[in-house]
């Protein structure tokens, strides 16, 4: 097992990053436009439906009896209440803004590194790490014990290995394929397998971990 930090091929290629970033920016821009348009439309609506030249606002005519106010000015209060509801519609654009930001962050930040037996996985908003040599190893998040171990290789086809620290820390999901790749390169698969089996006994509660490592080695030898 190498002790030099190895960056796993789980991120996007430069071309994929460009496309994803442009798509995310486009979606976020649409959301911003949807938020801003009602604000601009509300201001324009108030200008078009506001009182005439006689009074600039109700504040200038508040001393007059309501019956002496022009009809347009009497209705302006109700119109202001309705126009105030217009900007609320712009909140519907916030999910698109958040989605666009998430797409950009996900494609730019997603990465994973293997340093000895410790793996570090970075997602859009957080980074988690775990020692593969001591963690409980599952295939695709399904815990395997005892007679379930022979099924590990079959379930790994969904291309994910989950490492759960025995201290109860959040699980770390390690993709077994990069964006646009059928699987990680053989050297990276073997490095993961070595990290999983380092110092582990060959029987008992670690049977599932050894089954996962064996499958990673087979996948490195005979990639699909």
N, C-alpha and C positions, 0 to 999 in steps of 0.2 A: 504494500500500500504506500502510495506517495504522500509525503507531508507537504508538498507544494500546493498552494491553493489552486484549484481547478475550477474554471467557470464552465458551468453546464450549458448546453445548447438549448435552453428552454425559451429564450427570448425571440423576438422578431428580427428578421433580416432588415438591412437598411431600406430596401424597397418596400417591405411590408410596413415598416415604421412610417415611411413617408405617406403611404396610402392611408394608414390608420389615423395618423395625425391630421391629415387634410380632412378626412371624414369626420373626425371628432370636432375639429374647428368649425366645419360647416354646420353640424348639428347644433353646436353651442351658439353659433351666430344666429341661426334660425330662432332658437329659444330667446336670445337677447332681443331680437327684432320683435318677437311676439310679446315680450314684456314691455318694450318701449312704445310699440304702436298704440296701444290703448291710452297711454299717458299723453302722447301727442294728439291723438284723436279727441281725448277729453278736453284738452285745452282749446282745440279748434272748435269743438262743439259749443263750448261756453262762449266763445267769441261770436259764433254765428247766431246763437239763440239768446244772447244776453240782451239787456235793455237798450233802448235807443239812445239818442243824444241828449234827451231831456235830463236824465239822471245817470251818472256813471255806475251807481250801485244803490242798494237799498239803504246803506248807511247815510247817504246824502238826503234821503227822503223819509227817514225813520220818524220824524216829527209830524208827518202828514197822516191823516186818517187813512186806513186801508182803502176806503171807498173812493178816495181822490187819486189813488195811484193809477198810472196807466196799466192796461191789461198785461202788457209784456213784462212790466216790472213785478206785478202781483204774481205772475206765473214763474218768475225767475227763481224763487226759492225752491219750488218743487222741481224745476229743471236742474238746479244745482244738486239736489239730492240724487236725482237719477244719473247725472253725469258723474257723480262721485263713485257710482258703482262701476263705471267703465274701467278704471285702472285695475279693479279687482280681477277682471277677466285676464289681465296680463300675467297673473300668477300661474296660469295654465302653462306658460312657457318655461317656468323654472325647471320642471323635470327634464326638458330637452337640454337646458344649460348644464344641469348636473350630469346627464348622460354623456354629453360631449366632453366634459371635463374628465369624466371617468374613463372614457375610451382613450383619451390622450395619455392620462397617467398610467393606465394599465399597459399600454404598448411601450411606453418609454421606461417604466420602472421595473416591469417583470423581469426577474433574473434569479439565478441560483448559483451558489458557489459551494464547492466541497473542499474543506481544509482538514486533511487527515481523515478522521472519522466524523467530524462535525460538518453538517450541511446547513447552509443559510439560504433561505428562500425569501425573496422580496416580491411583494405584490403591489397593487396600486397604492395602498395606503399604509401598509405595515410590513415589517420584516421579522421573520421568526427563524430560530435556529434550534437544532437538536443534535445530540450525539447519537449517531446511528449505531455505535457499538454497544450502547446500553439501553436504547429506546425499544419499546415494543413496536414491531414492524408488522403492518397490515398491508394487504393488497387491496387497493381501491377503497380504503376505509372500512373493509369488512374484516373483523377480527377472526383469526384462524388459530385454533388450538387442537392439538391431538390429531384425530382422524381427519380434521378439515385441512391439514397441511397439503395433501396431494392436490387439492383443488386450487391452490394458490396460483399456479402457473396459468390455469384456465382463466382466472379472474383478472390476471394482470393484463389481459388483452385490452382492457379499458384504459391502459396506459397511465396508471398513477400508483405510486407507493406512498403510504401514509406512515409517518413515524410519530409515535406518541411517547413523550417523556414520562418515565415512571413516577416522576414527582407530581404529575397532574397538570403540567403546563399544557397550553393549547397545542393541538396536533399540527404537524407540518406536512403539507402535501407536496410531494416531489413528482413533477410530471416526468413521464418516460418518453415523451416526444416533444420536439420543438415545433414552433409554428412552421408549417409546411414540410415537416419531416415525419417519416413513418415511425421513427424511434430515435433515441439518442445515439450518437456514434458509439461503436463497440468499446473504445477506450474508456468512455465515460460510464457505460454500463458496468464494465468490469471494476472500475474504481468504486462505484456505488456498492457492488457486491462485496468487495474487499472491506469497505468501511462497515458494512452490516455485520460481517462475520468476525471482525477483529475482536479477539478475546472472548468470544461466546462459546459456551459448552455446546457439544454436538447433540445434546438430547434435552429432554425436559421441556420447559416452557419456551425455549428458543427454537423449537422445531419449525414454527412458521417462518421465523426470520431466515433460517437456513434454506427453507424451501423457496423463499423469495429470492435469496442470493443465487441459488442454483438456477432459477429461471432467468435471472439477469445474465448470468454467464452463458446460458444456452442461447439467449436472444442475441448476445454479442457475437457468438460463434456462427449462428444461423439467423441473421436478421431477416425479418419479413419484408 
